[in-house]
Amino acid sequence: KDKTTGKTVLFVTHNIDEAIMMSERILFMDGGGFTADIEVPFPYPRSREIVRTKEYFALSDKLARMFYESRPQR
């Protein structure tokens, strides 16, 4: 929720980098419902420099594992 306008924007993506760069929170969906609510720890404005941090890598890795673990096994 934007603290100045009181508005919330829901943005849907499968792109982990895009989700981290644009979000304050990431709601992870699996099986039609939300299964995780993850706070993004980087302040605005964000630059591409954050992708070089261990915090970014850890968050990106966590989201990738959640995504691939939620896929049906073949």
SULPE-V605452 format. One record per pair of residues at least 4 apart in sequence whose ideal C-beta (glycine too) atoms are under 8 Angstrom apart, sorted by the first residue. I is the first residue (numbers start at 0). J is the second residue. D is the distance in Angstrom with one decimal. If there is no record, write none. Layout:
# SULPE-V605452
((I:J:D) (I:J:D))
This chain:
# SULPE-V605452
((0:5:6.6) (0:6:7.0) (0:7:4.7) (1:5:6.7) (1:6:5.2) (1:7:7.3) (1:8:7.9) (10:18:7.9) (10:21:6.3) (10:22:7.2) (12:17:5.0) (12:18:5.4) (13:66:7.7) (14:18:6.4) (15:19:6.4) (15:59:5.4) (15:62:4.9) (15:63:6.0) (15:66:7.4) (16:20:6.2) (16:50:7.3) (16:59:7.0) (17:21:6.0) (18:22:5.4) (18:25:5.2) (18:62:7.1) (19:25:7.4) (19:39:5.8) (19:41:7.4) (19:49:8.0) (19:55:6.8) (19:58:6.1) (19:59:6.4) (19:62:7.6) (20:45:5.7) (20:47:8.0) (20:49:7.9) (22:39:5.1) (23:38:7.2) (23:39:5.7) (24:36:6.2) (24:37:6.7) (24:38:5.6) (24:39:6.5) (25:35:7.8) (25:36:7.7) (25:37:4.6) (25:39:6.3) (25:62:6.8) (26:33:5.1) (26:35:7.3) (26:36:5.6) (26:37:7.8) (27:33:6.8) (27:34:5.4) (27:35:3.9) (27:36:7.7) (27:37:6.7) (27:62:7.4) (27:65:5.6) (27:66:8.0) (28:32:6.6) (28:33:5.7) (28:34:6.7) (29:34:4.6) (29:69:4.3) (30:34:7.6) (30:69:7.9) (34:65:8.0) (34:69:7.7) (35:65:6.6) (37:58:7.4) (37:61:7.5) (37:62:7.3) (39:58:7.1) (40:54:6.1) (40:58:7.4) (41:45:5.4) (41:49:5.3) (41:54:7.5) (41:55:7.3) (45:49:5.8) (48:52:7.9) (49:54:7.7) (49:55:4.9) (50:55:5.3) (50:56:8.0) (51:55:7.3) (52:56:7.0) (53:57:6.1) (54:58:6.4) (55:59:6.0) (56:60:6.1) (57:61:6.3) (58:62:6.4) (59:63:6.3) (60:64:6.4) (61:65:6.5) (62:66:6.3) (63:67:6.3) (64:68:5.8) (65:69:6.3) (66:70:7.2))
